[in-house]
Amino acid sequence: MAEGNDLTPSERSINDIQKNQQEFKKTFKSIIESKFPGWIDEINNKQSSILSIGFGGTATEFLPLDQEFPNAKLFGIDVGDFALTKDEVEIISEKKLNIYLKRADAGKEESYLDDTGEPIKADLVVIRSPNIGTGGNWKNVMKQAWGHLNPEGILYVTVNNDFELKRTKELLADVEIAIQEPIRNPNPHEKTVYFSEVYILIAQK
Ligand SMILES: C[S@@+](CC[C@H](N)C(=O)[O-])C[C@H]1O[C@@H](n2cnc3c(N)ncnc32)[C@H](O)[C@@H]1O
């Protein structure tokens, strides 16, 4: 692959996604390890499920989650037309993943059925940069996401500016999800064309 200004637009996009993946992974790991010591090992010692809601057109979170939780089954729900397919996610990840994706409204109970028709129960729900301020069914999404977490499961939400932080906190309070204090990303200035993580909101069930 070429460097810097010599990159084609699609190489630049891949570059940005990879940078986002590294950022996600580093931040996720250090925050979870400091807030919930031992939790990652516990999840890795059992059959676990991880759900990403609103994975969109970059699906940044799947490869880092697969690397951190190699035995987990990954699920993704996104309502949008631009949400990637499993094949596209695997091309970006350069790897086959144990993943099941569906295009559905995550604010609705019936969207949480897995590939065998069973309800999804997750140990971790990731909602990366939902951009709540731009609309969507997010109040119901938060409620449903919480309802589909296993006991001691973690809801991990990232937001990329102060306005989004305020909206997301209000919305979580509305659905009575008690969050930890928002944690600022140690590297908030590293912006890309995609969605940088400036604040992380975490709640454990
Ligand atoms: C700003 S994008 C974030 C994409 C991705 N998580 C990332 O970090 O690059 C927000 C995504 O949320 C999805 N979304 C919005 N409302 C939703 C809903 N009710 N259920 C599922 N996905 C939803 C949109 O389709 C969009 O792909």
The ligand as a Gaussian input file, in Angstrom:
#p B3LYP/6-31G(d) Opt

LIG

0 1
 C      -22.899000       7.341000      12.878000
 S      -23.172000       5.693000      12.413000
 C      -21.929000       4.828000      13.364000
 C      -21.300000       3.724000      12.581000
 C      -20.270000       2.839000      13.286000
 N      -20.677000       2.376000      14.581000
 C      -18.910000       3.513000      13.410000
 O      -18.462000       3.741000      14.508000
 O      -18.301000       3.798000      12.374000
 C      -24.695000       5.306000      13.273000
 C      -25.370000       4.016000      12.764000
 O      -26.505000       3.715000      13.587000
 C      -27.505000       3.119000      12.765000
 N      -28.814000       3.217000      13.431000
 C      -29.558000       4.329000      13.648000
 N      -30.717000       4.023000      14.267000
 C      -30.703000       2.660000      14.445000
 C      -31.634000       1.726000      14.988000
 N      -32.799000       2.112000      15.481000
 N      -31.292000       0.404000      14.978000
 C      -30.108000      -0.016000      14.465000
 N      -29.182000       0.826000      13.939000
 C      -29.486000       2.143000      13.917000
 C      -27.396000       3.907000      11.464000
 O      -27.947000       3.178000      10.378000
 C      -25.888000       4.105000      11.340000
 O      -25.290000       3.089000      10.574000

